[in-house]
Amino acid sequence: MNQAIKKKTRLPINGVLLLDKPVGWSSNDALIKAKRLLNAIKAGHTGTLDPFATGLLPLCFGEATKFSADLLDADKTYQTVVHLGVTTNTGDTEGETIQTREVNVNETQIRAVLEQFKGDIRQVPPMYSALKRDGKPLYEYAREGITLEREARPVTIHLLEFVQYEAPFLTLNVRCSKGTYIRVLGEDIGNALGCGAHLNALRRTHVGHLVLENTVTLDQLIEMSEEQRHALLAPVDALLSSFPEVNLNDELARRFLQGQRISLAKEEVAHPVELGRVRVYRIDSNAGDVSGKQLLGSAQLQEFSVLAPERLISTAN
């Protein structure tokens, strides 16, 4: 006798979950698991972590997915352990050892070499990466034993901090711009020291203004009820908190949500003096203060105090 299996109805939840991704999981697998645990309709992550890496992986649900690209562009901070003297074909622990060399360096030499990699530098993307050539990821070519020419790309290393050296393991803190490959940075440091290197560990601690200390693990999520999991979600505007805010009254909010450009010059609306990207809220005129404000989306504040809508969120709920 066949019985129809009822599918659990997915929920239209909105918000941001700060996940501490475990080692061995791809970012997409971690996202799928979290999406199931929260029973969410729509979810996305904000940039991948390699399977061997751990740490902060912000996951966006519902309306928050509209702003996930902002974290793709944000600076990232990592703590990494570089294994000097051993080179692998992937630049990390997942690859095969291709060369082993003697390590004969001291802290003074290491600190001097690190200075070469601070600021604006150029990196050649690794073959074991998701960058595509002719529609095919580079890692697929690499697995076939094919090495392609790659053009060096500009990146910025804002911070490259020596933490400790217990031969052959060098621990560093790195804050960098988008597009930086920490695996390549580790290899390049090893080459500059004359002994080669690969990454033994990599942990992401910051994405923009979001921090590792506020994360939850998959194991912790599994042990929670669905209500407890939902309670962990930060609001959608957690992704926008670094931008100044503009507060609109009901009429201006209505026009803004229709996609209209709004001149604020003659309106009694508090707005930042500096031009650029802002987050926009509707202020409940009946609340008497900002406690009743509602996020409407993001916008560009242009010359002559013109507010140009950028990304709008649904206010149906």
N, C-alpha and C positions, 0 to 999 in steps of 0.2 A: 504494500500500500504506500503510495507516494504522498508525502505531506509537504506542502509548501514551506520552505524555510524563510522565516521572516528576517529581513535585513534590518539591522539597527539603524534608525533614522539619524543621519548626521546632523550636527548642530551648527548654526551660523554664528560661531563664536568669533570675537575680534580681540586681538591683543598680541603681546609679545612674550614668548617663553625663552628664558635664558638657560640653555642646556649646557651641561658639562659633558661633552662628547667623550665616550670611552674609547680606548685604544682598540684598533681592529675593526671599527665600524666606519663605513663611508658616511659622508654627511647626508646623502640622500636616504640611506637605510635608517639613520637616526631620525630623520624627519618623518619618514613613513611610520616608524614605531610610535613617535610622539603624537602624530596626527590620529592614529588609531586609539591611543590611550585617552586623548582628549575628545575623541569622537567628532572631529571637526570636518566641516565641508571642504574648506580651502586652506592650504598651508604652503609655505615656501621658506627656504633658508636664505641667508644673506651672504653667501660666499662659502666655498667649500674648505674643509680641513682634510688633509690627507688621512687615509685610514690609520697610519701609525701615530698620528698626532692626537692630542687630547685638548680639552679646554673649551673655552667659550664659543658656543655656536648659537647665535640668536635665531629663533624660529618665529616666523610671522604667521598669524592666523587671520583669515577674513580680510577686513579692510586694511589691516597692517601690511599686507603683501604689496599694497600700492606704493609703500615707502621703503621697501627692502633694498632698492637700488642705492639709497643714500648710504647704507652701511657697506655696500660693495666699494664705494668710493672713499670710505673712512680710513684713517690710519689704524694700523693694528699693532699690538704689542705681544711679544712672545718671550718665554724663557726656553732656551734650547741648550742641549748638551751636545757638543761637537766631539766626536771620537777622532782624535788625530792619529795619523799613521796608516789608516785603513780606508781605501777607496772602494765604493760599490757602484754598480752600474745605474742605480736609481738615486744615489746621493743620500740614501737613508737605510734603515735596518731591513727594509723589505727586499733589497736587491742582493745580488751576488757579489762577493768580494772579487775585485779585479786587480787589486794591487795592495801590497803591504810594504811599508817603509819604516825605517827606524825614526823614532821621535827623539830629538835632542834639542829641545827649546826650553827657555825659562820664562817666567812671568814678564820680565822686562821686554824680552823679544816679542812676546805675544801682544803686550800693550802697544808697542810701537807699530806692529802690523795692523792692529785694529784701527788705528788712526787713518790708515789708507782707505778704509771702507765707510767712513762717516761722511754724511752730507749727500750731495748729488753724485751718483755713480751710474754705471751702465752694467746690465746683466744680460747674459745670453740665456734665454729660457731653456730648461732641461728638456731632453727628449721624452722623459717620462713625465709628461704634463698633458692637460686636456686641451691645450691650444691646437687648433685645427689647421691642416694644410690640405687644400683640395677637398674639403669636407670631411676629412679623416683625422681623428685625434693623433697627436704626435706619439702618444704611448703605444698606439697600434703599430706604427712604423717601427718603434723601438723593439717591440716584442717579436717583430719579424727580422730583427737584426739590421734594420736600415737606419742609418744616421743621416739626417738632412741638415743643410745649412740653416742656421737661425740668426736673425739679426739682433744685435744687442739692443736692449731697451733701457730708457732712462728710468731710474727709481731713486727714491730718497731715503736714506737711513738717518732718521732723526736722532736716534739714540742707539749706541752700541756700547754696552756696559760690561766690563769684566766683572764676573761674580766670584769664580774660583777656578783654580787649575789643580787637578789631582791627576797627574799623567796616567793615561793619555787622554783624560776627559776634561774638556774645557767648557765651563758653564757661562752663558752669556744672557743678558737681557737685551732685546731688540725692539725698538719702535720704528715702524717703517711705513712708507706710502703703499697705496694699492699697487698690486702687480708685482710685489717683491717676492722672490722665492727664497725662503730661509735655507732650503737645501743647497741652493746655488751659493748663497752667502757663506755657508759652512765650508763647502768645497773650495771656494775661492780663498778663504782664510787659510785653509790647510795647504793649498798650493803656494800661497805667499810665504808660508812658514817652511816650505820645502819638504813637507812630509805627506801631503794629501790629507783628506778627511771625509767623513760622512756624518750625518746627523744620527745620534743615538737616541735622542728624545726631543720632542717639540710640544710645548704647551702654550696655547693662546690665552692670554690673561685680560686683554682689553680689545674691544672693537669700538672705535670712536670713544664715546663717553660711557659705554656699557662695560661692566667689570665682572670678572670671574667670581668674586665673592657672593654675588647674588644668584648664582646658578643652582640648578637641581640636576641630579643624575637620573638616568633612565631607570636604574634600580629603585630609586626613591619614588619615581612616578608610578612604577608598577605596584608598589605597596599602598598607594593612595586611592581614595575613592575618586570618582569622576568630578565631584563637587570640589574636592580638595585640589585637584589638578587645575581646574578652572580658576580657583582662587589665587593661583600662582601667577596668572597672566598679568603682565604690566599693561597699562592702557596703550592704545595706538600711538599717542603722542610721545611715548617714551623714546621713539625713534627720532623725534623732532625737537627734543628738549634743548639742543644746542642752538636752535634758531630763535631769534626774538619773536615775540607774539604781538599780534594785532587783534583787538577785540571789537566786534561789530554789533550794532543794535539789530533788532529783528528785521527791519526793512533792508538795511545794507546786507545782512546775512542772506536774505532771500535773493537779492540781486547777485550776490557772490556765487551762490549755489546754482544760479542759472548761467554761470560762466561769464558774467559781465565784468568788465573792467570798472573799477570804482575810484573816483577821485575823493581822497580823504582830506584834501586841503581845507575845505570849508566845513568839515564835519567835526563834531565834538567827539572824536575818537582818539584814544591814546594809541600812538604808534611809534615805533623806533625812528630815530633820526637818520640812521645809516640806511642806505639803500641795499637791496639784496633779498635773499630768501627769508621768508617769515612763515610762522604757523598762524593759522587764522581760527578764531573762536567766535561763536555767537554768545552774547551775554544775555541771560534771562533778565529782562527788565523788571520782572516781578520779584526776583530774588533779593534785589537791593545791594548785592555785592557780586564778586566773581565766582561764588560757590556754585552758581547755576550755569557756568559756561560750558559750551559744547564745541568740540573740535569739528571744524568744517573742512580742513585740508591745508594745503600749503600754497604759497603765492610768492610772486616777486614784487617787492616794493620798489617802484621805479621813480624816475624824476617827476617832480611836481606832485609828489605824494599820490601817485597812481598805483592802485593795487591790482595786479594782474593775476587771476586765478591760474593755478598750476595743476595740482592733483587734488581732486575733490573726493570726499568720502560720502558714502550713503548715510543719510540721517533718518532713514525710515524707522530704525529701531530706537 
